[in-house]
Amino acid sequence: MTGTAPKTSVFFMMDGRRYEPMAILLAATLVHHNDDSFRYFAYVPEEKISKVAALTRKIMETLNVEIRPLPGLPDGDPEVWKEPYPHGNKMLAALDDRGSDISVFMDTDMACVAPLDLQDIVPEGQVAAMVSDYKTWGGDRKWRKAYGLFDMAVPDERVQFHRGQRLWSPPYFNAGLVGFRDAPNAQGDRFADIWIDTARQIDFKTKLDGLRPFLDQVSLPVAIRRAGLGFNMLSRDYNLTIQNADYDPEATPRVLHYHKPKYLRVWPQGAQAFAACKSVVGDRRYGRLHERFGWFFKNDQPKAD
């Protein structure tokens, strides 16, 4: 990186033992393809951080991934959500100060399979995310109510979902990968502050149905407009969902979003991701990962035809 390149951080959740092997695969593949181009952070709820496996800690240290406790709200309010919402932890993690110009959140069930140009996907004045594959929430009435809570009109833009009936909708994104600038606006608010405030207001002040587990995605475009920012709609290469998807030899993914590890066996890039992990952590530790997290790492072999 040159001295003028923005400092970029990638952060993800590691919420419990089950997510540790996923976080290791994500971190190892990021390092394999991007080396030290970015800084890496894994967030763990404070009550679980002492339970992170020693093997996981050692591997994350080797990969230069900093494990941090999940921050709380700036005002200390313990009631973050109207009802439990683990998906909302990404918004709490976004609040942390990583000393970066750009932050990119990635879901833990992702694997990097090609180099990433993260500085370029988050231009000044925009937030980066991919349009959702499916219409999991929405409708004119719902969007009017969500935007109307903040005295805003629904944007004129329309996006087409990538899968299913390929319906059209006001901007609605998959929140599995979200990139944003960390600097505050003229009012002193950072995008991360506005995103979680938007989500909490929608959660507590409306009676909109279907907000679980999609509140992060519902609030994202509303927060972008509240912040006076634009949408940078990423290609599917940066967030290619392979769940229930046959291998497509024409696809050129940079990030696989696999949801369940068994789908990594269907795509050759999945086996390549495990191989990249092995090359980064070394044969001995990779063997220990197989022993400790066999349910996950058994998927490193392609599915037999």
Disulfide bonds with the S-S distance in Angstrom:
none
